[in-house]
Amino acid sequence: MRRDVANYGSEIEATDELKDSAELRAYTDRLRVVLSSAHKSVRDNLDIAQQNQKILYDMHRKKVEFEVGDLVLTANTAGSALGKWAVPKLAPK
């Protein structure tokens, strides 16, 4: 049985075709190289996606600075111990 790995190398033998420990070691070494290359590619794509998401988030974010004495609205989490009976939407602000 032969397997084809998309962009990370041509055909790689399955372990049931390997005859001795030298072939098994060579197979595992090749597999390690292929998997580390795939891992690096995925990591790079995740980094790019995170950067794009940050850019999109920052486009709609307003920088807010408060001065001492400004009135602000804060969250009241004192009733959160009530569990399912707490309705934050109806809680006093």
N, C-alpha and C positions, 0 to 999 in steps of 0.2 A: 504494500500500500504506500503510495507517495502522496504527499500533501503539497499544496501550492500556497505560499504565504504571499499575500497581496503585494505590497511594496517593499517588503523586508527580506527579500532573498528569493531565489528560485526554489526548486523542489527540495524538501527536507524529508529525510526518511523517518518513518515511525519506528519506535523502539523495538517492535516485534521483528523487524528485518535485520537488526544488528546482530552480528555474529559473536564478537568478543568484547572484552573490556576496553580495548583501544578504540574500537569503533564507537562504543558507547560514550567514551570520554570525548572523542571528536564531535559526536552528535551534541552532547551537552554543551561543549564549548561554542559550537555554531549557534545553538539555540539561545545561549546566554547573550551572545552578540546581537542576535536578531531581536530578542526581547528588550535588551537595553536600548537599542536603537528605537524600537517602538515606544518605549517608555519616555525617552527624550522627546520624541515627536509629539506625543500626547501632552507632555508637560509644557512644551513650547506653545502648543495650540491653546492650552488652558491659560497660560500667561497672557497671550494675545486677547483671548476672550475677556479676561478680567480687566485688562487695560481698556478695552472697548466699553465694557459695562461702566467702569468708573468715569470715562469721558461722557457717556450719555447721562449718568446720574448727575455729574457736576454741571452739566448744561442747564439743568432745571433747579439747581440748588441756589438759594439766596444766602448770602453771607449776612448773618444777623449778629450785631454786637449790642450788648446791654451795658447801660451805665448804672452806677450805684444809685438806688432810689427809684429805678424804673419799675413799673408794675408789670408783673409777668403772670401767666397762667401756668400752674404746676399741676401735675397729676397727683391725685390723692389715692394712694394704694392701701389705706388703712382698712378698707372693707374687703380686701381681696381674700382675707382669711375665711370669709363666708362661703367660699367655693362657688358652687353652681347657683347660689341664691343671689350673689352680687351681680348687679347689672350696671356696669360702668357708664353706659350711655345715659342712664337716669340718675346717676350719682350727682350730688351737688358739686359745683365747681368752686 
